[in-house]
Amino acid sequence: MSRRRVPLILLLCTTSVFAQQHRFDDVVRNLRNPDAKVRLAAVQLLRESKYPEAVEPIAPLVNDPVDQIQLEAIAAELAFFLGEDVPTKKRVAGIVEVRNPGRAAAAFDLGPLATGPRGAPPELVDALLYAVDDENPKVRGEAIYALGTLARAPLSEAQAGQLVKALDHYDPSIRAAAARVAGRLQVTSAGDALLKAVNDSQPPVRYAAMRALGEIRDTGAVRALTEQFNFYQKGEGAWSALDALARLGDRSSVQLFKTRLADRDPFLRRAAAEGLGRAGDASELSALEIGAGNDSSDMVRAAMAFALEKLGRNYIPRLVEGLVSPKTAPQVSEYFLELGGPVAPQLVPHLQDPSPEIRANVAVVLGVIGDTSVAAALQPLTQDRDRAVAQAATRAIDRIKAR
């Protein structure tokens, strides 16, 4: 009797898989249907079903003649890579809901750790770049931020050239977005265009261009950035310039960092501390140590702890404390990515921290900077009592294996 059951079970499983595959093929075919309603329904169904195999078939619809289909296609691609939809609303003070500027922009703001190790295929990258010139402002905005979220460095020469071209787009919001994306994707060929954009007529473009110059590590921009800082002196223009200089960490900027380490503006204090750490200047150790424990700003305390770690002090435990708060966790995570593999062994013990936020965020970071030995330490957390921790550990192990 048991012998007769086994083939039946196998037959049922095979039939189910075949039927499922057949439905998937039919839905994919409908992506090419001349009826816009059918195409839209197909994209929505694939998005809801979370079929990662649909990434490439949906890519052409990013440039569909119908705006609604384009937006749905971009949202679907984001969902495939993020594992979940990005909310289009956010709470203010826990009560009032306001609409985000865009789903893709919100995904971009989640940072580079929001997606897995697998980047968008070339077909999708090309489609998103083409959509940056779409007539619909919402489509082109979603396209460029989806590009920054899903693509991986390095872009091809042709793709980088298209992104650099967007720095001169007639829409200032696209110029600003292009600068942010160029920085995230390390498009070093954008250096000259970014320097030109530092003098753009629109402030958001100028500020984004300055920060991007720091992100792509354009050392030739030190003089221009210093001039910009001296021009602005305060506000977003000043800290955009100082942030870029801090990322470059050039020795010629040390005196400027020192003079702004006690500035009233916390953003300037943060950048000054980071700059001293990256420049390797230990002349303000005492001020950094005091600030790491007593500064009124969480982000400044984290920045000073980072600087002290860069200068050879053991501030990993202090930095880990910053992973508890959703306000400082992205900042601290970026510090750990910059510090890289050498600090991974010091992070492993914190996988046992009582705080689930710390356990989850440490797992995410280790997924990027850790090796196979770290994967073994992550394995027990896949059964963590906190679901978010278990998911973070599982994804971290997958990222390590993929690498």
N, C-alpha and C positions, 0 to 999 in steps of 0.2 A: 504493500500500500504506500509506504513512504517513497519507494522508487517512482511511483506514478505521480506523486505530488511535486517532486523536484522539477521535472520538465514543465509542469503546469505553471509553477511559480515563475520559472525563467521565461516562459512564453508570455505571461502577463506583464512582467517587467519589460521585456523586449517590446511588446505592443505599446506599453505606456510611453517608453522612450521614443519609439517611432512616431507615435501620435503627436507627442510634444514637439519633436523635431519637424514634423510635417506642418504643424501650426506655426512654428517659428519661421519656416521657409515661406509660408503663405503671407505672413505678416510682413516679412522683408520684401516680398514681391510688391506688396501694396505701397511700399515707400516710393515706388515708381509709377503708381497709378495716376492717370491724368486727372482724376477727380480729387480736388484739394481736400475735401472732407475725408476721403478715404486715406489720403496720405497723413493728414493730421491725426486721425484715429490710430493709424499704425504706429506713429511716433509715440503717442501717449501710451499705447498698450505696451510697447517695448520698454518705455521708461518705467512704467509701473511694475513690469515683470523683472526689472533689474537684470536684463540679459547683457552681459559684457560683450558677447559676440556681436552685438548690434552697433558697437562703436563705429566701425568702418562703414557699414551700410547706411547709417544715419548721417554721416559726415556731409554728403552732397546736399542734404536738405538745409544745411546751414546757409546755403545760397539759393533756397527755394524762392520762386517769385512771390509767394504769399508771406507777409511779415509774421503772421501768427505761427506759421509752420517753422519759420526760421528760429523764432524765439523758443518754441517748444523743442526744436532739435538741439539748440544750445543748452537748454535746461536739462535735457535728457543726457547729453554728454557729461555735463557736470555731475549729475546723479550717479552715472556709471563709475566715475573716478573717485568721487567723494564717499560713495557708499550710502548716501542719504541726500535728500533734498535740502538745499539751503533755504531757511525761512525767509519769506519776503517781508515779514514784519518783525520788529523788535520792540521789546518793552522799555519804556523810559520810566525810571524810578519804580519799576515793578508794576506799574498801573496802566499808563497810557501806551497804546501801541501805535507806532509810526512805521510807515513803509520805508524799507531800505532803498537806497538809490538804484539798486539793481541786484539781481540774484548773483550774477557773475562777479560784480564788484565786492559783494559780501563774501563770496568764496575766496576771492583774492586776498581780502583782508584777514582771512583765517591763517595765512602764512604758508610757507612751503611744506610744512609737515601735515597739512590737511589731507593731502592725497598720498597714495602709495608710491612705490618706486617706479611703477610703469607709467611712462609718459604717453602723451597723445601720439598716435601714428602720424606719419607725414601728411597723409590725406586730410586728416582733421586739422592739422596746423595750417596747411595751405588754405583750406576752406575758411577758417577763422580769419586769416590774414586778408583774404579776398573780401570778407564781409565787413572789414573795418572801413571800407569805402561805400558801404550801403547807404542808400538814400534815407533810410529810416534811422533817426538818431539813437533810438533805443536798441535797435539791432546792432549798430556799429559799437555802441558802448558795451553791450553784453559780449560781443565777439572779442573785443580787445582784452577785456578782463578775463574772459574764459581762456584766451590764449595764454595770458600770464599765469593762470592757475594750472592749466593742464600740460603745457609744453615743458620740455626739459632742455637745459643747456647741454651742448651748444646747438643753436639753430644752424641750419645750412646757410651758406653764403647768400643764396637767393632769398631765403626767409628773413635773414637778418636785414638784408637790403630793403625789404618791404616794410619791416618794422621801423627802420630808420626813416623811411619816407613818411611814415605816419607822424613823425615829429614835426612835420611841416603841413599837417592837415588843416583845412580851413576851420574845422571845429575845435575850439580851444580845449574842450573836455577830452577830446581824443589825443591832442598833443600832450596834455598832462598825463593821460593814461599810458600813452606810448612811452613816455619817460619812465614811469613807474615800472612798466613791464620790461623795458630794456635793462633797467637796473636789476630786477629780479632774475632775468634770464642771462645776465652777464654778457650782454651784447657789446663787446669792447669796441666794435667798429662804429658804435654810435657816439664815440667821444666828441668828435668835431661838431656833430649836429646838436649834441647836448650842450656844449659850450655856447653855441649860437643861441640855443633856447634859454640860456641863463638871462638873456636880455629880451625875452619875449614880452609882448605887450600885456599879457595876462599873468597876474601874480601866481595862480596855482601852477601854471606851466613853468615859471621861473623856479619855484620852490622844488617841484618834482624833478626838474632837470639837475639842480644842484645836488640833491640827495642821490640821484642816479649816478652822477659822476663819482661819488664816493663808493657806491655799490660796485661799479665796474672797475674800481681801483685805478682811476686815471690820474696817475701822479703828475702828469703835465698840467693838471687843472689847479694845482695848489695855489698858484699866484692869483688866478682869477677868482677862486673861491675866497681867498683871504680878502681881496678887494671887495667882494660882495658882502662879506661879514662887516668890514669896516664901513660900508655904505649903510647897511641896515641897522647895525648896533643892537637892535632888540626886535622882539616879535618873531613871527614865523620865518621871515626872510633871514634873520640872523641865525636862528637855530638850524635852518636847513643848510646854510653854508657851514656852520660849525659841525653839524652832524657829518657832512661829507668830508670835512678835514679830519674829523675824528676817525672815520673809517680808513682814511689814507694813512694816518699816524706818522706823518712826516716830521722829522726832527725840527724843521724850520717852524713848525706850528706850536712847539712846546710852550713857548712863552705866552702865546695866546690862550692855550689851554689853562695854564696856571692862573692867569688873570681872571678867568671866568669860572674857576672851580667853586667860588663862593658867591656866584651871581644870584640875584633875587629870582631869576627865572629858572625853574627846575629843569626845563629842557636844555638850557645852556649848561647847567651844572652836570647834567647827565652826559652830554656830549664831551665836555671838558674832561671828565673822569675817564671816559672810554678812550679819548685821544691820548691821555697820559699813559694809560695801560698799553695801548698799541704802539706808542712811540718808545716804550721801554724806559720812561723817565721816572726815577724813584725819588725825585727831590721833594715830592709832596706826600710821602708815605704817611706821615702823622695826620695830615688833613684828611686823607682818604680813609684811614682807619677810624677816625672820629666820625666822619660822614657815613661810613658803612653801617655804623651802629645807631647814629642819632639824627640823620637828616630827616626832615619832615616829609619828604617825598619817598614813596615806596620805590619808584623807578630809579631815583637817584641813589638810594641805598644799594639797589641791585647793581647799578653801574659802577659804583665805587668798589663793591665786592669783586666784580669782574676785573676791574683794573688791578686790584691787589692780587688776584689770582694770576693775571698776566705778568705781574712783577715778581712772581715766585713765592707769594704767601699762600697758605692753605685756606682758601675761602670757598671751597666746594660746598661744605655743609651750609654756609650762609646763603650761597646762591640757591641751593635746593629749597630753602625756605620760601623763595620767591615763586616756586612752582605751585604753591597752594592757591594763590589768587589768580582769577582769570584775567586780571588787569596786568599783572607782571609775568605770568607764565609764558606768553609768546616772546617777550623780551629776553627772559632768562634762557629759554630754549634756544634762541638764536646764539646766545653767548656759548652755550654748551656745544652747539654745532661748530662754532668757530674754534673753540678749544680742542675739539676733535677727539680722536681715538685715545690719546694718552690719558684722558680723564675718565674713560669708561670704567676702569676697575674701581675708581673711587665712587662712582655712581651706583654700582651694583648693590652695595649694602642698603641703599635707600629704597630698593624694591620691597623692603620689609617695613617701610615707614607706616605708622598707624594711619596716616592721612591717605585716603583713596585717591585724592587729587595728585598728591606727590607720587604715589605708586604708578598711577596711569601716565603722568607726564614724564617721569623717568623712563618708563618703558618705551614711550614714543621716541624719546631722544636716543636711547640705546639702540633702537631699531635702525637708526641712521649711522651712529658712530661706533656701534659695537660689532664684534666678530662672532664666530660660531661658539666660542666659549661663553659669551654673553647670552646667546640663545638658550644655552642650558640653564642659566640662572633665571631666564624669563619663563621657562616652561611651567613651573608651579603656579605662576600667576594666571595662566590660562584657565585655571579653576578657581580664581579669586571669587570671594563672596560678592564683591562689587562688580556688576556687569560691565561698567565702563573700563575698569581695570583689566578684566579678562579679555575684552575686545582689543584694548590697547596692546596687551602682551601678545595676543595672537597675531595682530597686524605687524608688530615689531619683528616677530620671528619670521613671518612671511617675507618681510622686507630684507632681513639678513640673508635668508635663503636665496632670494632673488638676486641679491648682489653677489 
